[in-house]
Amino acid sequence: MECPNCRNTKSTLFGSKSSHTLYSCPSCSLIYVHPMPAADELLRYYQDYHKTPQYTRKLKSKQRRAKKRIWSLRRLAPGKKFLDIGCNAGFAVEAARNLGLEACGIDLDEASVKFARQHYPMGDFRMISAEALATSDERFDIIYCCEVIEHLADPHSFVSALYSLLNTGGVLFLTTPDIAHFSVQQNVLGWTAVRPPEHLLYFSKLSLQQLLASHHFAHIGFRPNLKPTVKVLARK
């Protein structure tokens, strides 16, 4: 058994929750589920994702928040091509489009993509993975990836795809729950973000920085946050 992030083989038992066992890596601080669910099991889990109704009820507020984030990212990017990975109901793509960007959103949940196409017909929404899209010739100046990486069994193939999809000089904005945040209670297993098999990887700033750096991302910086969420900006 090795850490999915740094490949260290000396992980220790962290605990269990919802019939899944979690381990902690002493090298990079990642906490992760082992064994990981099979790929087909995960794909079934995210078809008609149970949180989509929660997101669709808050479309306007989520679109406003995304617009503020994307406005600041636009000033850092060399061009106008925008990609939202894990676009769900499409609110970030619509926000980016309203800011004058050429916006595309991808998701593996067919119901979410269908909803986004119906509600934002001017947007470009596709049911495809980042890894599959990276095999095409398309490249983007801004990659927006919020609360996605913690759901994945193989973070290296995903981050490799992010790097491939980003134009030189482009900016990646990525968020994920912060397992090392000061506000997380001492009983980490009781934290609401710890919910396997929905969340499989639990990052700190240290483990996320190591992962991005191992795939050649540069100028990796973290935005301060009073909530237990890592917000990272990185460049190619």
Backbone torsions as a table, in degrees:
resi	resn	phi	psi	omega
1	MET	NA	131.3	178.3
2	GLU	-132.0	154.4	178.9
3	CYS	-62.4	132.1	179.8
4	PRO	-66.1	-14.1	-178.2
5	ASN	-97.2	-63.8	-172.9
6	CYS	-102.4	-3.9	176.9
7	ARG	72.5	10.0	175.1
8	ASN	-62.6	141.5	-175.9
9	THR	-104.8	14.4	-175.4
10	LYS	-113.2	32.9	178.4
11	SER	-64.6	151.6	-179.8
12	THR	-118.1	155.6	179.5
13	LEU	-62.9	129.2	179.6
14	PHE	-101.9	-37.1	-179.7
15	GLY	157.2	-168.8	178.9
16	SER	-141.6	152.5	178.3
17	LYS	-157.8	137.9	178.3
18	SER	51.5	42.3	177.2
19	SER	68.1	17.6	176.7
20	HIS	-120.3	142.9	-179.9
21	THR	-98.8	137.9	-179.7
22	LEU	-117.0	144.6	179.3
23	TYR	-124.8	155.1	179.6
24	SER	-117.4	132.3	179.6
25	CYS	-91.0	123.7	-179.0
26	PRO	-74.0	-15.4	-177.0
27	SER	-86.3	-49.0	-174.5
28	CYS	-113.7	-5.6	177.6
29	SER	78.5	3.5	177.2
30	LEU	-64.1	138.8	169.1
31	ILE	-110.3	133.0	-171.9
32	TYR	-146.9	156.5	177.4
33	VAL	-81.5	138.4	173.5
34	HIS	-149.1	131.5	-0.9
35	PRO	-75.0	155.0	178.1
36	MET	-75.3	146.3	173.9
37	PRO	-62.4	153.6	177.4
38	ALA	-67.5	154.8	-176.6
39	ALA	-58.5	-42.1	-178.4
40	ASP	-68.6	-31.2	176.9
41	GLU	-66.1	-42.5	178.9
42	LEU	-66.1	-40.3	-179.6
43	LEU	-62.1	-41.3	178.0
44	ARG	-64.1	-37.4	-177.8
45	TYR	-62.8	-37.0	-175.3
46	TYR	-94.6	3.8	169.5
47	GLN	-79.9	126.8	-174.5
48	ASP	57.0	56.3	-174.5
49	TYR	-54.2	131.9	-171.5
50	HIS	-66.3	-19.2	-178.9
51	LYS	-89.4	-8.1	-177.9
52	THR	-56.9	-44.2	177.9
53	PRO	-58.6	-34.9	178.2
54	GLN	-64.1	-41.4	179.6
55	TYR	-69.7	-40.3	-175.6
56	THR	-69.3	-23.5	177.1
57	ARG	-73.4	-15.8	-175.8
58	LYS	-121.2	32.8	-173.6
59	LEU	-57.4	-46.8	-175.0
60	LYS	-64.4	-44.6	-179.7
61	SER	-68.2	-38.1	178.9
62	LYS	-68.3	-36.5	177.9
63	GLN	-66.5	-39.6	178.6
64	ARG	-63.5	-44.6	-179.8
65	ARG	-65.2	-43.0	179.0
66	ALA	-62.2	-38.6	-178.4
67	LYS	-63.2	-39.8	177.8
68	LYS	-63.2	-44.5	179.9
69	ARG	-63.8	-46.7	-174.2
70	ILE	-69.5	-32.8	177.0
71	TRP	-58.2	-43.2	-179.7
72	SER	-71.3	-33.4	178.8
73	LEU	-70.0	-35.4	-178.1
74	ARG	-58.2	-36.1	-179.1
75	ARG	-69.0	-19.8	-177.7
76	LEU	-95.5	-11.9	-171.0
77	ALA	-94.0	150.4	-179.2
78	PRO	-80.9	-14.6	-177.2
79	GLY	-150.3	-166.2	-170.8
80	LYS	-111.7	6.3	-177.5
81	LYS	-85.7	122.2	-172.5
82	PHE	-120.5	135.8	177.4
83	LEU	-129.7	125.4	173.2
84	ASP	-104.0	115.4	179.8
85	ILE	-96.7	121.1	-171.1
86	GLY	81.5	50.4	-169.2
87	CYS	-72.0	-17.3	179.3
88	ASN	50.8	-119.3	-172.9
89	ALA	-79.4	-2.7	172.0
90	GLY	93.1	5.4	-173.6
91	PHE	-66.0	-35.2	179.9
92	ALA	-71.9	-36.1	176.7
93	VAL	-63.4	-42.5	178.6
94	GLU	-65.5	-39.7	177.7
95	ALA	-62.2	-43.2	179.1
96	ALA	-65.4	-41.0	179.5
97	ARG	-63.2	-38.8	178.3
98	ASN	-67.4	-19.8	176.6
99	LEU	-91.6	6.5	176.2
100	GLY	89.5	13.1	-179.9
101	LEU	-91.5	155.2	172.8
102	GLU	-86.2	99.3	-164.8
103	ALA	-106.3	135.6	177.5
104	CYS	-132.2	142.2	176.5
105	GLY	-128.4	139.9	178.3
106	ILE	-126.4	148.6	178.9
107	ASP	-160.4	154.4	178.4
108	LEU	-93.5	-7.3	-179.4
109	ASP	-89.9	111.7	-176.9
110	GLU	-59.6	-39.7	-178.8
111	ALA	-64.5	-38.9	179.0
112	SER	-66.5	-44.0	179.9
113	VAL	-63.4	-41.2	178.4
114	LYS	-62.5	-43.9	178.9
115	PHE	-61.1	-45.9	-178.6
116	ALA	-61.7	-42.1	179.4
117	ARG	-64.1	-36.9	-179.0
118	GLN	-71.6	-40.3	-174.5
119	HIS	-88.3	-24.4	179.8
120	TYR	-130.7	71.0	-172.0
121	PRO	-64.7	-15.7	178.2
122	MET	-84.2	-9.7	-178.7
123	GLY	-83.9	161.6	178.0
124	ASP	-105.9	104.6	-176.5
125	PHE	-120.2	133.4	-176.0
126	ARG	-136.1	143.7	174.7
127	MET	-94.6	92.9	-176.0
128	ILE	-158.1	154.1	177.4
129	SER	-86.8	160.7	176.1
130	ALA	-61.6	-39.7	-179.5
131	GLU	-62.1	-41.3	179.9
132	ALA	-69.7	-41.4	179.6
133	LEU	-64.0	-32.4	-178.7
134	ALA	-66.0	-18.3	178.2
135	THR	-80.0	-9.1	177.4
136	SER	-86.0	-177.5	178.3
137	ASP	-91.4	-0.8	-176.4
138	GLU	-73.7	138.2	177.0
139	ARG	-136.6	156.3	-170.3
140	PHE	-133.6	152.8	-179.5
141	ASP	-91.2	-28.2	176.5
142	ILE	-130.1	126.3	171.3
143	ILE	-114.4	124.9	-175.4
144	TYR	-114.3	118.9	-171.8
145	CYS	-140.8	93.2	-173.6
146	CYS	-108.3	121.9	174.7
147	GLU	56.6	51.4	179.8
148	VAL	-120.6	-46.5	-168.2
149	ILE	-62.8	-27.2	-179.4
150	GLU	-69.7	-13.7	-179.0
151	HIS	-88.5	-5.2	-166.3
152	LEU	-101.8	144.8	178.8
153	ALA	-82.9	-27.3	-176.6
154	ASP	-124.8	89.2	-176.9
155	PRO	-68.2	-27.1	-177.0
156	HIS	-69.1	-43.2	179.1
157	SER	-66.0	-34.2	179.5
158	PHE	-68.0	-49.6	-177.8
159	VAL	-68.1	-33.1	173.7
160	SER	-60.7	-40.4	177.7
161	ALA	-66.0	-40.3	177.6
162	LEU	-58.7	-44.7	-179.4
163	TYR	-63.6	-42.0	179.3
164	SER	-64.4	-37.2	-176.0
165	LEU	-75.9	-16.3	-174.7
166	LEU	-90.4	132.2	173.8
167	ASN	-66.4	153.8	174.3
168	THR	-59.5	129.4	-176.2
169	GLY	87.5	-6.4	-178.9
170	GLY	-73.1	169.5	-176.1
171	VAL	-123.5	135.7	173.7
172	LEU	-104.6	130.0	171.5
173	PHE	-116.8	120.1	-174.4
174	LEU	-134.9	137.5	175.3
175	THR	-127.0	153.8	177.0
176	THR	-163.2	154.7	176.2
177	PRO	-56.1	142.8	-176.2
178	ASP	-103.7	102.7	-176.1
179	ILE	-67.8	-20.7	-177.2
180	ALA	-101.8	7.9	-177.6
181	HIS	-64.8	144.8	-176.1
182	PHE	-61.0	-24.5	-175.7
183	SER	-85.4	-9.9	179.8
184	VAL	-72.1	127.1	-175.9
185	GLN	-62.0	159.5	-178.7
186	GLN	-59.9	-33.9	175.4
187	ASN	-83.8	81.7	-174.5
188	VAL	-59.5	-35.3	-178.4
189	LEU	-65.5	-18.6	176.6
190	GLY	-87.1	-6.6	179.2
191	TRP	-66.8	137.5	-175.0
192	THR	-64.4	-23.2	179.6
193	ALA	-75.0	-16.4	177.7
194	VAL	-86.5	95.7	-177.0
195	ARG	-145.3	74.2	174.1
196	PRO	-69.2	149.8	4.3
197	PRO	-89.3	8.0	178.7
198	GLU	-65.0	-47.7	175.1
199	HIS	-107.5	124.7	-175.8
200	LEU	-109.4	-25.7	-176.5
201	LEU	-125.0	135.3	-178.3
202	TYR	-124.2	104.5	-172.5
203	PHE	-93.0	154.8	162.0
204	SER	-111.7	175.8	175.5
205	LYS	-60.0	-39.7	-179.2
206	LEU	-60.0	-51.0	-176.3
207	SER	-68.1	-36.1	179.8
208	LEU	-71.0	-38.5	177.1
209	GLN	-63.0	-42.3	178.5
210	GLN	-61.6	-41.6	-179.0
211	LEU	-64.4	-48.1	-178.7
212	LEU	-65.1	-41.5	-179.9
213	ALA	-64.7	-33.5	-179.7
214	SER	-67.8	-15.3	177.0
215	HIS	-111.6	23.3	168.9
216	HIS	75.7	11.8	172.5
217	PHE	-66.2	144.5	-177.6
218	ALA	-122.1	168.4	177.5
219	HIS	50.2	49.5	-178.6
220	ILE	-78.7	118.5	-178.9
221	GLY	-135.0	154.0	-176.5
222	PHE	-116.1	135.9	175.8
223	ARG	-86.9	138.1	179.1
224	PRO	-64.0	148.1	-177.5
225	ASN	-153.5	125.0	177.3
226	LEU	-76.6	-16.4	176.7
227	LYS	-94.3	156.3	-175.8
228	PRO	-76.5	63.6	178.5
229	THR	-135.4	130.4	172.4
230	VAL	-80.5	129.3	173.2
231	LYS	-119.6	115.5	-174.9
232	VAL	-122.5	140.7	170.8
233	LEU	-115.3	134.7	178.9
234	ALA	-144.7	156.8	-178.3
235	ARG	-124.5	161.5	174.1
236	LYS	-102.7	NA	NA
